[in-house]
Amino acid sequence: MYDCAILGGGPAGVAAGVYASRKQLKTIFITKDFLSQSTVSEGIENWIGDINLPGPELAAKLESHLRAYAGDIVDIKTGEWIEKVTKIEGGFEVTTDKATYQAKTVLVGTGSHRRQLPAKGADLFEHKGVTYCASCDGPMFSGQDVVVVGGGNAAFESAAQLLAYCKSVTLLNRGDNFRADPVTIEMVLKDPKMKAIKNADIEEVHGENFVNGISYKDTTSGETVRLNTTGIFVEIGSIPTTGYIKDLVDLDEYNRIIIDPWTQQASEKGVWAAGDCTNILYHQNNIAAGDGVRALEDMYVWLKTR
């Protein structure tokens, strides 16, 4: 039985993994991959210590840092999907699609995943013009008129990437206000190829074999408007990746794990959580990393004082 099971390969999980190694806690580290949501960003400007860092480079740095310290203390398992965490005598059992592991404690750092566009036709045209990753798919739309759905930092950052090679980018925001940082909004909207439309409630994605348009309802006028486009990039938020542990710990109304912010402990003794899967007020890379460290520090004390 391991001392710790750390679940998730983003900033929260990796930070905890590095600290687990330094504290000599025998750890099983399980993750699908090290590609957190920030992988889609071409330039992360608020990761402390790096002025501007591409998302994929941040992921690579996190992985290399963990592997450099893992040694024979942190057993890293990649390419595994976590299916269930259950309570057993003396600890917990983590079941993946490939194996079962046992640990005295568990740290949940699996973050969140993209929210799907709730519009008619969106599911039919996924990978046929509807995409959830500008970094992955954007270059295929070079020279074309594309749409970004959303109004937060991720949406504006995706738009900034697309402006480098697309003919035009139109951002459709459901509400009356953008949620992105003012400096990001200003930077993106000053591009002459960029247009942003507020109060746009997406109704339908149009196409034949591939996307050729999108319709939205102007919630101010009530008018339905159709735009011609060949690419739709969806950035409308995320859903916590907590389904595999929902029967063990308390979740809030958004399915985020309810934690004690003093320690990062969840409702079930022996379980901690950090990062975007928790009910803290702000979700950012730097915060997730710090919360992962705080959780591991508390896990260490808990293990050594029982």
C-alpha positions as a Markdown table, in Angstrom:
| # | Residue | x | y | z |
|---|---|---|---|---|
| 1 | Met | 0.0 | 0.0 | 0.0 |
| 2 | Tyr | 1.4 | 3.4 | -1.0 |
| 3 | Asp | 1.5 | 6.3 | 1.4 |
| 4 | Cys | -0.2 | 8.6 | -1.2 |
| 5 | Ala | -2.2 | 8.4 | -4.4 |
| 6 | Ile | -2.0 | 11.6 | -6.4 |
| 7 | Leu | -4.5 | 11.8 | -9.2 |
| 8 | Gly | -4.0 | 14.3 | -12.1 |
| 9 | Gly | -1.0 | 15.6 | -14.1 |
| 10 | Gly | -1.7 | 19.4 | -14.0 |
| 11 | Pro | -0.1 | 22.0 | -11.7 |
| 12 | Ala | -1.8 | 20.8 | -8.6 |
| 13 | Gly | -0.9 | 17.2 | -9.0 |
| 14 | Val | 2.7 | 17.8 | -10.2 |
| 15 | Ala | 3.4 | 20.2 | -7.4 |
| 16 | Ala | 2.2 | 17.7 | -4.8 |
| 17 | Gly | 4.2 | 15.0 | -6.5 |
| 18 | Val | 7.4 | 16.9 | -6.3 |
| 19 | Tyr | 6.8 | 17.6 | -2.6 |
| 20 | Ala | 5.8 | 13.9 | -2.0 |
| 21 | Ser | 9.2 | 12.9 | -3.4 |
| 22 | Arg | 11.1 | 15.3 | -1.3 |
| 23 | Lys | 9.3 | 14.2 | 1.8 |
| 24 | Gln | 10.0 | 10.5 | 0.9 |
| 25 | Leu | 6.3 | 9.5 | 0.8 |
| 26 | Lys | 5.9 | 6.4 | -1.3 |
| 27 | Thr | 3.4 | 7.6 | -3.9 |
| 28 | Ile | 1.5 | 6.3 | -6.9 |
| 29 | Phe | 1.0 | 9.2 | -9.4 |
| 30 | Ile | -1.8 | 8.5 | -11.9 |
| 31 | Thr | -2.7 | 10.7 | -14.8 |
| 32 | Lys | -4.1 | 10.4 | -18.3 |
| 33 | Asp | -1.4 | 12.8 | -19.4 |
| 34 | Phe | 0.3 | 16.1 | -18.4 |
| 35 | Leu | -1.8 | 18.2 | -20.7 |
| 36 | Ser | -3.8 | 20.6 | -18.5 |
| 37 | Gln | -6.4 | 23.0 | -19.9 |
| 38 | Ser | -3.6 | 25.6 | -20.3 |
| 39 | Thr | -2.1 | 23.5 | -23.1 |
| 40 | Val | -4.3 | 25.4 | -25.5 |
| 41 | Ser | -2.7 | 28.8 | -24.7 |
| 42 | Glu | 0.1 | 30.0 | -27.0 |
| 43 | Gly | 1.4 | 32.4 | -24.3 |
| 44 | Ile | 0.8 | 32.1 | -20.5 |
| 45 | Glu | 1.9 | 35.5 | -19.1 |
| 46 | Asn | 1.1 | 35.0 | -15.4 |
| 47 | Trp | 3.0 | 31.7 | -14.6 |
| 48 | Ile | 5.3 | 33.1 | -12.0 |
| 49 | Gly | 9.0 | 32.9 | -13.1 |
| 50 | Asp | 8.3 | 32.9 | -16.8 |
| 51 | Ile | 7.4 | 36.1 | -18.6 |
| 52 | Asn | 5.7 | 34.3 | -21.5 |
| 53 | Leu | 5.3 | 30.5 | -21.7 |
| 54 | Pro | 3.4 | 28.5 | -24.3 |
| 55 | Gly | 0.9 | 26.1 | -22.8 |
| 56 | Pro | 2.6 | 22.9 | -24.2 |
| 57 | Glu | 5.9 | 24.1 | -22.8 |
| 58 | Leu | 4.4 | 24.5 | -19.3 |
| 59 | Ala | 3.1 | 21.0 | -19.5 |
| 60 | Ala | 6.5 | 19.7 | -20.6 |
| 61 | Lys | 8.2 | 21.5 | -17.7 |
| 62 | Leu | 5.8 | 20.2 | -15.2 |
| 63 | Glu | 6.4 | 16.6 | -16.3 |
| 64 | Ser | 10.2 | 16.9 | -16.5 |
| 65 | His | 10.3 | 18.5 | -13.0 |
| 66 | Leu | 8.3 | 15.6 | -11.5 |
| 67 | Arg | 10.3 | 12.9 | -13.3 |
| 68 | Ala | 13.6 | 14.5 | -12.2 |
| 69 | Tyr | 12.6 | 14.1 | -8.5 |
| 70 | Ala | 10.5 | 10.9 | -8.7 |
| 71 | Gly | 13.3 | 8.4 | -8.4 |
| 72 | Asp | 12.0 | 5.2 | -6.7 |
| 73 | Ile | 9.6 | 7.2 | -4.5 |
| 74 | Val | 7.0 | 8.4 | -6.9 |
| 75 | Asp | 5.7 | 5.7 | -9.2 |
| 76 | Ile | 4.3 | 7.5 | -12.3 |
| 77 | Lys | 1.5 | 5.9 | -14.3 |
| 78 | Thr | 0.4 | 7.7 | -17.5 |
| 79 | Gly | -2.2 | 6.9 | -20.0 |
| 80 | Glu | -4.6 | 5.6 | -17.4 |
| 81 | Trp | -8.2 | 6.8 | -16.8 |
| 82 | Ile | -9.4 | 6.8 | -13.2 |
| 83 | Glu | -12.7 | 5.0 | -12.9 |
| 84 | Lys | -13.4 | 4.8 | -9.1 |
| 85 | Val | -12.0 | 5.7 | -5.7 |
| 86 | Thr | -13.4 | 3.6 | -2.8 |
| 87 | Lys | -12.7 | 3.4 | 0.9 |
| 88 | Ile | -11.0 | 0.2 | 2.1 |
| 89 | Glu | -9.6 | -0.9 | 5.4 |
| 90 | Gly | -6.5 | 1.2 | 6.1 |
| 91 | Gly | -6.9 | 3.6 | 3.2 |
| 92 | Phe | -8.3 | 3.7 | -0.3 |
| 93 | Glu | -8.5 | 1.8 | -3.5 |
| 94 | Val | -8.0 | 3.6 | -6.9 |
| 95 | Thr | -9.3 | 1.7 | -9.9 |
| 96 | Thr | -8.3 | 2.8 | -13.4 |
| 97 | Asp | -9.0 | 1.3 | -16.8 |
| 98 | Lys | -5.8 | -0.7 | -16.5 |
| 99 | Ala | -5.1 | -1.5 | -12.8 |
| 100 | Thr | -6.0 | -1.1 | -9.2 |
| 101 | Tyr | -3.9 | 0.6 | -6.6 |
| 102 | Gln | -4.1 | 1.0 | -2.8 |
| 103 | Ala | -2.9 | 4.0 | -0.8 |
| 104 | Lys | -3.3 | 5.4 | 2.7 |
| 105 | Thr | -4.3 | 8.8 | 1.4 |
| 106 | Val | -5.6 | 10.4 | -1.8 |
| 107 | Leu | -5.0 | 13.8 | -3.4 |
| 108 | Val | -7.5 | 14.6 | -6.1 |
| 109 | Gly | -6.0 | 17.0 | -8.7 |
| 110 | Thr | -7.8 | 16.0 | -11.9 |
| 111 | Gly | -9.0 | 19.5 | -12.7 |
| 112 | Ser | -11.8 | 20.0 | -15.1 |
| 113 | His | -12.7 | 19.3 | -18.8 |
| 114 | Arg | -14.3 | 21.4 | -21.5 |
| 115 | Arg | -18.0 | 22.1 | -21.5 |
| 116 | Gln | -19.7 | 21.1 | -24.7 |
| 117 | Leu | -21.6 | 23.6 | -26.8 |
| 118 | Pro | -25.4 | 23.1 | -26.0 |
| 119 | Ala | -26.7 | 24.0 | -29.5 |
| 120 | Lys | -28.5 | 22.0 | -32.2 |
| 121 | Gly | -26.0 | 20.3 | -34.5 |
| 122 | Ala | -22.9 | 21.0 | -32.3 |
| 123 | Asp | -22.4 | 17.3 | -31.6 |
| 124 | Leu | -23.0 | 16.3 | -35.2 |
| 125 | Phe | -20.2 | 18.6 | -36.4 |
| 126 | Glu | -17.6 | 17.9 | -33.7 |
| 127 | His | -14.3 | 17.4 | -35.5 |
| 128 | Lys | -16.0 | 18.6 | -38.7 |
| 129 | Gly | -15.6 | 22.3 | -38.0 |
| 130 | Val | -16.6 | 22.4 | -34.3 |
| 131 | Thr | -13.5 | 22.1 | -32.1 |
| 132 | Tyr | -12.5 | 22.7 | -28.5 |
| 133 | Cys | -8.8 | 23.3 | -29.0 |
| 134 | Ala | -7.5 | 26.3 | -31.0 |
| 135 | Ser | -3.9 | 25.2 | -30.6 |
| 136 | Cys | -4.6 | 21.7 | -31.8 |
| 137 | Asp | -6.9 | 22.5 | -34.8 |
| 138 | Gly | -6.5 | 26.2 | -35.5 |
| 139 | Pro | -3.9 | 25.9 | -38.3 |
| 140 | Met | -6.3 | 23.8 | -40.3 |
| 141 | Phe | -8.5 | 27.0 | -40.7 |
| 142 | Ser | -5.8 | 29.2 | -42.1 |
| 143 | Gly | -7.2 | 31.9 | -44.3 |
| 144 | Gln | -10.8 | 31.2 | -43.2 |
| 145 | Asp | -13.5 | 33.1 | -41.3 |
| 146 | Val | -13.9 | 31.5 | -37.9 |
| 147 | Val | -16.0 | 32.0 | -34.8 |
| 148 | Val | -15.0 | 31.7 | -31.1 |
| 149 | Val | -17.8 | 31.1 | -28.6 |
| 150 | Gly | -17.2 | 32.4 | -25.1 |
| 151 | Gly | -16.1 | 35.5 | -23.2 |
| 152 | Gly | -13.5 | 34.5 | -20.7 |
| 153 | Asn | -9.7 | 34.4 | -20.9 |
| 154 | Ala | -9.6 | 31.1 | -22.7 |
| 155 | Ala | -11.9 | 32.4 | -25.4 |
| 156 | Phe | -9.9 | 35.6 | -26.0 |
| 157 | Glu | -6.6 | 33.7 | -25.9 |
| 158 | Ser | -8.0 | 31.3 | -28.5 |
| 159 | Ala | -9.0 | 34.3 | -30.6 |
| 160 | Ala | -5.5 | 35.7 | -30.4 |
| 161 | Gln | -4.0 | 32.5 | -31.7 |
| 162 | Leu | -6.5 | 32.3 | -34.6 |
| 163 | Leu | -5.9 | 35.9 | -35.6 |
| 164 | Ala | -2.3 | 35.0 | -36.6 |
| 165 | Tyr | -3.5 | 32.9 | -39.6 |
| 166 | Cys | -7.3 | 33.2 | -40.0 |
| 167 | Lys | -9.0 | 35.7 | -42.4 |
| 168 | Ser | -11.3 | 36.9 | -39.6 |
| 169 | Val | -12.4 | 36.0 | -36.1 |
| 170 | Thr | -15.8 | 36.7 | -34.6 |
| 171 | Leu | -16.3 | 36.1 | -30.9 |
| 172 | Leu | -19.8 | 35.4 | -29.7 |
| 173 | Asn | -20.4 | 36.1 | -26.0 |
| 174 | Arg | -23.7 | 35.0 | -24.4 |
| 175 | Gly | -23.7 | 37.8 | -21.8 |
| 176 | Asp | -23.5 | 41.5 | -21.8 |
| 177 | Asn | -20.0 | 41.6 | -20.2 |
| 178 | Phe | -16.8 | 39.7 | -21.0 |
| 179 | Arg | -15.2 | 37.7 | -18.2 |
| 180 | Ala | -11.6 | 38.0 | -19.5 |
| 181 | Asp | -8.9 | 40.2 | -18.0 |
| 182 | Pro | -9.2 | 43.8 | -19.3 |
| 183 | Val | -5.7 | 43.8 | -20.7 |
| 184 | Thr | -6.4 | 40.6 | -22.7 |
| 185 | Ile | -9.7 | 42.0 | -24.0 |
| 186 | Glu | -8.0 | 45.2 | -25.1 |
| 187 | Met | -5.1 | 43.5 | -26.8 |
| 188 | Val | -7.3 | 41.1 | -28.8 |
| 189 | Leu | -10.1 | 43.6 | -29.8 |
| 190 | Lys | -7.6 | 46.1 | -31.3 |
| 191 | Asp | -6.9 | 43.7 | -34.2 |
| 192 | Pro | -8.8 | 44.9 | -37.3 |
| 193 | Lys | -9.6 | 41.2 | -38.2 |
| 194 | Met | -11.4 | 40.8 | -34.8 |
| 195 | Lys | -15.0 | 41.3 | -34.0 |
| 196 | Ala | -16.9 | 40.7 | -30.8 |
| 197 | Ile | -20.6 | 40.3 | -30.4 |
| 198 | Lys | -22.3 | 40.4 | -27.0 |
| 199 | Asn | -25.8 | 39.0 | -26.0 |
| 200 | Ala | -25.5 | 36.2 | -28.5 |
| 201 | Asp | -27.2 | 32.9 | -27.4 |
| 202 | Ile | -26.1 | 30.2 | -29.8 |
| 203 | Glu | -29.0 | 28.2 | -31.3 |
| 204 | Glu | -27.7 | 26.0 | -34.1 |
| 205 | Val | -24.6 | 24.9 | -36.0 |
| 206 | His | -25.2 | 24.5 | -39.7 |
| 207 | Gly | -23.4 | 22.4 | -42.3 |
| 208 | Glu | -23.5 | 19.6 | -44.7 |
| 209 | Asn | -20.4 | 17.4 | -44.5 |
| 210 | Phe | -18.6 | 20.2 | -42.6 |
| 211 | Val | -19.7 | 23.4 | -40.8 |
| 212 | Asn | -20.7 | 26.3 | -43.0 |
| 213 | Gly | -22.5 | 28.5 | -40.5 |
| 214 | Ile | -23.8 | 29.3 | -37.0 |
| 215 | Ser | -27.0 | 30.9 | -35.8 |
| 216 | Tyr | -27.5 | 32.9 | -32.6 |
| 217 | Lys | -30.3 | 34.7 | -31.0 |
| 218 | Asp | -29.6 | 38.4 | -30.1 |
| 219 | Thr | -31.1 | 38.4 | -26.6 |
| 220 | Thr | -31.5 | 42.2 | -26.7 |
| 221 | Ser | -33.6 | 42.4 | -29.9 |
| 222 | Gly | -34.9 | 38.8 | -30.1 |
| 223 | Glu | -33.6 | 38.5 | -33.7 |
| 224 | Thr | -32.0 | 35.3 | -34.9 |
| 225 | Val | -28.7 | 36.0 | -36.8 |
| 226 | Arg | -26.8 | 33.6 | -39.0 |
| 227 | Leu | -23.1 | 33.9 | -39.6 |
| 228 | Asn | -21.2 | 32.1 | -42.4 |
| 229 | Thr | -18.2 | 30.3 | -40.9 |
| 230 | Thr | -16.2 | 27.1 | -41.5 |
| 231 | Gly | -14.7 | 26.8 | -38.0 |
| 232 | Ile | -16.3 | 27.1 | -34.5 |
| 233 | Phe | -14.0 | 27.2 | -31.5 |
| 234 | Val | -15.8 | 26.6 | -28.2 |
| 235 | Glu | -14.5 | 28.1 | -25.0 |
| 236 | Ile | -17.5 | 28.2 | -22.6 |
| 237 | Gly | -16.0 | 27.0 | -19.4 |
| 238 | Ser | -15.4 | 23.6 | -17.9 |
| 239 | Ile | -16.8 | 20.8 | -15.8 |
| 240 | Pro | -15.0 | 19.4 | -12.8 |
| 241 | Thr | -13.5 | 15.9 | -13.3 |
| 242 | Thr | -14.9 | 14.4 | -10.1 |
| 243 | Gly | -17.4 | 11.8 | -11.2 |
| 244 | Tyr | -15.2 | 8.9 | -10.1 |
| 245 | Ile | -15.2 | 10.1 | -6.5 |
| 246 | Lys | -18.7 | 11.6 | -6.2 |
| 247 | Asp | -19.9 | 8.8 | -3.9 |
| 248 | Leu | -17.0 | 9.2 | -1.5 |
| 249 | Val | -16.7 | 13.0 | -0.9 |
| 250 | Asp | -19.1 | 15.9 | -0.7 |
| 251 | Leu | -19.6 | 18.0 | -3.8 |
| 252 | Asp | -21.1 | 21.4 | -4.3 |
| 253 | Glu | -23.8 | 22.3 | -6.8 |
| 254 | Tyr | -21.2 | 22.5 | -9.6 |
| 255 | Asn | -19.8 | 19.0 | -8.7 |
| 256 | Arg | -16.6 | 20.6 | -7.3 |
| 257 | Ile | -15.1 | 18.9 | -4.2 |
| 258 | Ile | -15.9 | 20.8 | -1.1 |
| 259 | Ile | -12.6 | 21.3 | 0.9 |
| 260 | Asp | -11.4 | 23.0 | 4.0 |
| 261 | Pro | -9.3 | 25.8 | 2.6 |
| 262 | Trp | -7.0 | 25.7 | 5.7 |
| 263 | Thr | -5.8 | 22.2 | 4.8 |
| 264 | Gln | -7.4 | 21.2 | 1.4 |
| 265 | Gln | -9.0 | 18.2 | 3.1 |
| 266 | Ala | -12.3 | 16.9 | 1.7 |
| 267 | Ser | -15.2 | 15.6 | 3.7 |
| 268 | Glu | -13.8 | 12.0 | 3.8 |
| 269 | Lys | -10.9 | 11.7 | 6.2 |
| 270 | Gly | -7.8 | 10.8 | 4.2 |
| 271 | Val | -8.8 | 12.6 | 1.0 |
| 272 | Trp | -7.5 | 16.0 | -0.1 |
| 273 | Ala | -8.2 | 17.9 | -3.3 |
| 274 | Ala | -6.5 | 20.9 | -5.0 |
| 275 | Gly | -6.9 | 22.9 | -8.2 |
| 276 | Asp | -9.9 | 23.4 | -10.5 |
| 277 | Cys | -11.8 | 20.4 | -9.2 |
| 278 | Thr | -12.3 | 22.1 | -5.8 |
| 279 | Asn | -14.8 | 24.8 | -4.6 |
| 280 | Ile | -12.3 | 27.5 | -4.1 |
| 281 | Leu | -13.1 | 31.0 | -5.4 |
| 282 | Tyr | -10.4 | 31.4 | -8.0 |
| 283 | His | -9.0 | 28.8 | -10.4 |
| 284 | Gln | -5.6 | 29.5 | -11.9 |
| 285 | Asn | -2.3 | 27.6 | -12.5 |
| 286 | Asn | -0.4 | 29.4 | -9.8 |
| 287 | Ile | -3.2 | 28.8 | -7.3 |
| 288 | Ala | -3.6 | 25.2 | -8.2 |
| 289 | Ala | 0.2 | 24.6 | -7.7 |
| 290 | Gly | 0.1 | 26.3 | -4.3 |
| 291 | Asp | -3.0 | 24.4 | -3.2 |
| 292 | Gly | -1.3 | 21.1 | -4.3 |
| 293 | Val | 1.6 | 21.9 | -2.0 |
| 294 | Arg | -0.6 | 22.8 | 0.9 |
| 295 | Ala | -2.5 | 19.6 | 0.5 |
| 296 | Leu | 0.7 | 17.5 | 0.4 |
| 297 | Glu | 2.1 | 19.3 | 3.5 |
| 298 | Asp | -1.1 | 18.5 | 5.4 |
| 299 | Met | -1.1 | 14.9 | 4.1 |
| 300 | Tyr | 2.5 | 14.5 | 5.4 |
| 301 | Val | 1.5 | 15.7 | 8.9 |
| 302 | Trp | -1.6 | 13.5 | 8.9 |
| 303 | Leu | 0.4 | 10.4 | 7.9 |
| 304 | Lys | 3.2 | 11.0 | 10.4 |
| 305 | Thr | 0.9 | 11.8 | 13.4 |
| 306 | Arg | -1.7 | 9.1 | 13.1 |
